[in-house]
Amino acid sequence: MLASIRSLRSLVPLVAVVGSALPVAAQKLHLVDDVESKPTGLLMHEHLVVTHNGWSYFAREGAGVGAELHRVNVATGSLELVRDVHSGPDGSRPDLLTVLNGVLYFTADDGVHGVELWRSDGTAAGTQMVADIRAGSGGSIVVMPWVREPLAIAAGELFFAADSGGGATLWHSDGTTAGTQPVANGGPNPAQIASDGTAVYYRAQSELRRATAAGATALKSFYGGPNQPTVFNGAVYFHAALNGNDSYELWKSDGTAAGTVLVKDIHAGAGLGLSSYASLFTVAGNQLFFTANDGVHGRELWSTDGTSAGTALVADIGPGIASGLGDSIYWRMKIGR
């Protein structure tokens, strides 16, 4: 059987959808559930499945429960409901699953507190809300439906966008209630959070910011962007436009204001209509791959080593100005014989 795996940020090795859901680990495939034969099944998304300590965790709708946290043993294929956090057909809809220091973290709505940060050790008793950041049923966690990412991890802490009632800002958590706090100067409206392991980079309105638990620093303001920040080789890459007369091109930052610079004007010329819109960044080896439109070849596959000279067209898949690529990158993988 052949399946096309779509990725907006990276090739996802955990799940392939071929009429059934197949978790992949240790180069072994086990049928978990025949989703196609049931009225409900897995909530498939590349960042809704994580594997930890021999178990794959994901959100699943099942008989008598809504979308709740389940896990499957990758060696035996046995399936378990971890906890029915929100009883009834709606479920708690776990999202943004992330493992930190041996604990699974995720967002969920228990029907009382709204969407908040939760943690689990894989047992029902050990699945608990970390903090009720926003009192009441409104919930605090900000999840962008078009930009689904796991919770960012930097210096041993989680980073995410949350609103305690005064507007969305950046928060950090060490997994405890007391250790879940807003980041100073973290707002407004943080989105697209990327981590280099030491700090996080994100978009706050039209600014690129760098943050640790101690606080956030604005690196540069843009007219549009920064969009799709992706860490590669010690820097964060994104596309942005400086002003309304500029174009959306490839930029990078080393975490300083002076080191936030244009990598290359791929679509030569000024003006928003002359933008390359470098997108779908994917790290492979010592290269960062992405799609871009240089105005000559249409939208094609490009790569960069972080220098202007090392930023080049990989292949003109669709000769001429017509694009060879659409809005997604697809890989093909063979499953079975």
N, C-alpha and C positions, 0 to 999 in steps of 0.2 A: 504494500500500500504506500501511496505517496501523500504527504501532507505539506502544505505551505505554512510556514511559521512566520507570522508578522511581528516585527519589533520596531517600536519607535525609538528606543534607546540602545538596545543590545540584543544579541541573540539569546533567546531564553531556552535553557536546556532542560527545564523541569517538567514541562507539560506539552504534550502534543495532542491535538484534537482530531481524531479520525473516527467519528461516530461514537467513540467511547473515550473516556478520560484515562490516560496512561501516565502515571508518575514514573520518572526515569531516575534511577540511581544505580551506581556501581555497574553500569552498562547492562543492567537487567531490566526487563519490562514485565510488569504485572498488570493484569486487568483489574482495576479497582471497582468499577461500576459500569453497567450498561446504561449510560445516560439516555441514549436515543430511545430505549424501550420504555422509559418512564416519563410521566408528565412533568416531573421536576428533576433537576440534576445539579451538577457543579456550576458554580458561578465562575465562569472561566475568565481569567485575566492574568497576564504574565506576572503581576506583582501580588496576586492573591494566593500564591503557593510558595511555601518555603519548606526546606528539608532540614531537620535538626535532630540529632541523636537517634538516627535510624527511623524517624517518622516524618512524613510529609503532611503539612498542615494547610488547610484551605477552608473556604466557606462553601457550604453545601446545603441545599434544600432537600429534606427527606420526608418520609411519611410521618405526619403528625407534628413536624417542626418546620419553622421557616428557615431562612438562611442563617445557619449557625456554624460555629467552629467545629470542624471534624479533623481527624487525622487518620492516616493509613500507615501501617507498618510496611516499610519498603522491602523487607525480606519475605514476609508472609502474605502481604496483601490484605491483612485484616483491617477492617474499617471501624472507627469508633467515633461517637459523638463526644466531644470534650466536655461541653456544658451547654445546656439550653438557657442562654443568658436572657433571652426575651421570649417567653412562652407565647405560643400562638402562631398564626400563619405568616406574620410579618418577619419575625426573627430579628436578631440583633445586627445582621449584615456586617460581619467582620471585614475589615479592610486594612490596607497598608501594613501587612504582616511583616515583622522585622525581628530578627534574633539579636540580642545583645547580652553578653556575659551569661550565656546559658539559659536565658529566659526569652520566651516569645512575647512580643508586644504587638498590639493591634488596636484599631479603633472599633468601637461597637456602641450600639444604642440598646440599653436594657429596658427601654420603654418608660423609664422614670427620670433618668438624668440626661437624656439626649445622647448625642455622639460624644464619647469621651475616650481617654486613653486607658487601655486595659493591659493586663499581663497574665501569662499562664505558664505553669510548669508541666502542662499536659494532662493534669487531673482536674476534675470538676471543682474540688475544694481549693485547688491552687490557681483557679482562674478568677481574678478579682479586678475591680476597677482601681487604677493607680491613683487618680485624683479627679474630683468633681470640680473642674476648673471654672465652669459657669454654673452657678446654682440654678436649680429648676430643670425643666424638661427640654429647654432649648438646645442644650449641648454646646460645646465649645470648639471642637475640632473642625478646622476648615479643610475640606477635601474638594479639590478641583476635578470635576468629572472628566475633563478633557486632558488632564495631566496627572495620571495616576503613578505615584512613586512610593516606594517603601519609605518608612520614617528614616530620616538621615541620621547617621552616626558619626560623631567626631569626639575624639578624646574621651571615649568611654561613656558618652551621654547621647540621648536621643534629642533631635531637633525637629520641630514641626510648627505649623501655623495654628494658632488658637485664638479665640475671642472670649475673654472673661466678662464682656459686657461693654467695654469701651472701644471696641474695634479690634480687628485682627492684628496680631503682632507675632513675633517669633518667640517660641518657648523652648526650654530645655528640660530634660528630666533624667535623673539617675535611677529611675524605677521606683522611687519612694514618693509618698505624698508630699513630705516636706521638701524633697529635692526636685519638685516639679515647679518651676518658676519662670516668669517672663524674662527674656533677654533684654538688657538695657539698650535703648535705641533700636529695638528690633523691628519696628513697624515703619510705615503702614503697609498692610496687606502683603505679607511675604508670600512668595510663590516660587516654584521651580527650584527647590533646595538641593544643592549638590555638595558633596563632602570630599575633602582630600585626606581625611583621617584625622587631621588636627583641627581644622576649622570648616565651617560651611559657607558656601557662597549662594546667594539667592537674589531674586528680583524683589525690590520694594518699590512699588509704583514704577517709576522709570529709572531707578538707581540700581547699580550693582553694589551689593554689600557683602562684607566678610564678617563672620561672627564666631565667637566662642561663647562659653557660658558666662564669661566676664562682661560681654557686651558686643555690640555690632559697630562696624565702621563703614561709612559710605566711601566707595572707591571712585565712582564716576557716575554722572547723570547723563541720560540719553533721551532723545526724542521718542524713540521706539525701542523697546527691549530693556534690558538684555533678555534674550530668549534662548531656551534650551541649554542652560549652562551645563557643561560636561567637563569633568576633570580628566586631564591627560598629561602625563609626564611633568608633574609639578606645577601645572597651570590650569586655569579654568577657561574653556572656550565657549563662545556663544555668538549669536548674530545680533546686531544692533545698528541703529542709525543715530548719529549725533544730533541732527536737527532736521527740520522739514525740507531742507534743500539737500540733504545727504541721502545716501542709499544704505540699505540693510546689507552689511558685509560681515566678514569673519573677523572677530576680535578675540583677544585673550588677556588674561590678567594673572600676575604672579602674586596677587594678594596685596599689592600696594597701588596707590593712586598713580605714581609715575610708571609703574609696570603694567598698567591697563592700556593696551595699545591695539591698533589695527594690525591684523596679520597680513591681509592682502585684499586689495580692491578687485575682487574676482570679476565683477561686471563693471568694467571701466566706465567712469563718468559719474556726475553728480545728479541727484534727484531720486525720489522714491521709485520712479518708474525704471530706474537703472540699478535695481537691486538683485544680488545673487541669491539672497535668502538661504544661506548655508544652514542646513537642517539635518535632522535624523543622525546625530553624531554617534559613532560607534568605534570604540577602541579595539584594535586588533594588532597585536605585536607592538612594534615601535611606530605605528602610524594611527592617525585619527581619520576615519573615513566619514564622509558626509555627502549629501546631495547639494548641488548648487547649479545655478543658471548663469553662464558667463555672457549671455546675449548672442552667442554664436552657435553653440552646440545644443541649446536647450537645457533642461534639467538632467544632469548626468551625475555619475559617481566620481567624487573627488577624494583626495587624501592630503594630509599635511603632516609635517614633522615639527610644526610650530614656527617655521620660518617662511617668509614670502617666497623665496626661491624653491623651498621644499613643498609648496602648495600647488598641486597640479591635477589636471584631469586624469583619471584612471583609465577610463574607456569611453569612447563615443558610441554608446549602445544604440542610440537612434540617430543615425547620421543626419546632419542638417540642424536647423533651428528647432525642429520638433523634438520634444523631450523624449528621452529613452526611458525615463523613470517617472513613476507617478508620485503620490504623496507618501508612499511606504516603501520600505525595503523588505524583500521577501527572500527567505532561504528555503531550500527544498531538502527534506531529509527522508530517507527510506526507512520504513518500519516493517520488520518481517523479512521474509525471504523473497 
